[in-house]
């Protein structure tokens, strides 16, 4: 049995339809909702996002990301014995998107499950996969964050609909004799369910409640900045590391102000922070693996470097993972 797990490949996928802020302004103007490129940029740092086409599902985005990650790791679908998909926008109520993805990949036989922790989902999923590998329950896992948030947005609410986008990111996590995942720290506080939620469900064949995203932006911002710093310091302490050991901060891409604030608290220059929110928007559980893959494929993030991944999302959930690539 190997004592550690290590990321051996990364992959990502963005649907082809790209909407700039100008595109969003024009779309909202059809319903006489006023906004502007400057308003969106100032509050979020977002310039563009991607939306999936009709007939495309979360598992489809995940499939592309997984294929890229497997290729990067030099693995094939038959090597995979665990699939964990972090998503809040599954293909259907059940079965899990992970099972659907498994069938599309042709990686049948191993365990497959979804993790629902909204924007913290990838950090949660990576921690679960790490634990299963360390116990010998799996040797080669696909850990995926995939979302189609465009389908749960209220396009009459300019404060939320301009923030989110669709996409998927994935990593291959394998058993290893050398340390990869160094430490993790996960938390939730269910007292804050109402500040970020989609208060709808299926009942008797109909949608009950409101199946659209609702967010109290200021409350989320205030909570996010504090808990992200706490989780970051916790994983550093568990691994016997300090801020100076961090080569790259790869945060959930929710809002540039949250990212900047977290980096400042950790005394990290923005040159050490992976930022993709400007081009991707908030892709929830997909944002961390999307940013990770962007860093790896651009050559900025390299093997042997120490990375701090952190996310915060509805639930209220938050967490961090410290790893050596």
Secondary structure, 3 states (H helix, E strand, C coil): CCCEEEEEEEEEECCCEEEEHHHHHHHHHCCCCCCCHHHHHHHHCCCEEEECCCCCCHHHHHHHHHHHHHHHHCCCHHHCCEEEEECCCCCCCCCCHHHHHHHHHCCCCCEEEEECCHHHHHHHHHHHHHHHHHCCCCCEEEEEEEEEHHHHCCCCCHHHHCCECEEEEEEEEEEECCCCEEEEEEEECHHHHHHEECCEEEECCEEEECCCCEECHHHHHHHHHHHHHHHHHHHHHHHCCCHHHCCEEEECCCCHHHHHHHHHHCCCCHHHECCCHHHHCECHHHHHHHHHHHHHHCCCCCCCCEEEEEEEECCCEEEEEEEEC
